[in-house]
Amino acid sequence: SYVLTQPPSVSVAPGNTARIPCGGDNIENKGVHWYQQRPGQAPVLVIFYDSDRPSGIPERFSGSNSGNTATLIITSVEAGDEADYYCQVWISSTDHVVFGGGTKLTVL
Amino acid sequence: QVTLRESGPALVKPTQTLTLTCAFSGFSLTTSGMCVSWIRQPPGKALEWLARIDWDDDKYYNTSLQTRLTISKDTSKNQVVLTMTNMDPVDTATYFCARSRNCGSSRYYFDSWGQGTLVAVSS
């Protein structure tokens, strides 16, 4: 089965750039989607199809996907960005969805 | 405005069957490409996709749970129902339903979620 690997935690100082990786075999051939989940809340889509941003999501959020790693990039990090972030892909061979293990972003 | 709301028991006993309902508004599950999925999250753990039902009534299940899951829809009521049999304490989780508009493609992502319902499994 396809596995998405995320680091359990990433820390960044306010105003700096956070990069959250999501590793998967030839992930560049898949569309990668990212969700932000604050404690006690439902996930919110922040990036879809590698680098597209839903309406209402700040331009500080962007994404990239190359080789075996997709990356969520958050520039000018704010305290309010502190949350868990999950990557997600669709597996064509099974028509199933896979989520990464999640990364807790801590704003120092 | 798209909304989804999960409902069901907060507590079930081991071996019982769980039935959850997702009531939605703001879209139609008869629209081509549309689907509703169920996703769960054990306390402190990651998201896990469970099942999906498409606009044309196609159904898909997590391979490891498929013998225990059944998903169905009532388009007249704008509801999707998930049943999970033989519940176990490891099934304790928050259960979410979520909407997608490009199901079965690389653009299959969840653009609207319910708030989730916490289900505890305990005797």
Interface residues (C-beta under 8 A of the other chain):
Chain A: S1 K30 G31 H33 Y35 Q41 A42 P43 V44 L45 F48 Y49 P54 Y86 Q88 V89 W90 S92 T94 D95 H96 V97 V98 F99 G100 G101 G102
Chain B: S37 I39 A46 L47 E48 W49 R52 Y60 N62 T63 F96 G104 S105 S106 R107 Y108 Y109 F110 D111 W113 G114 Q115 G116
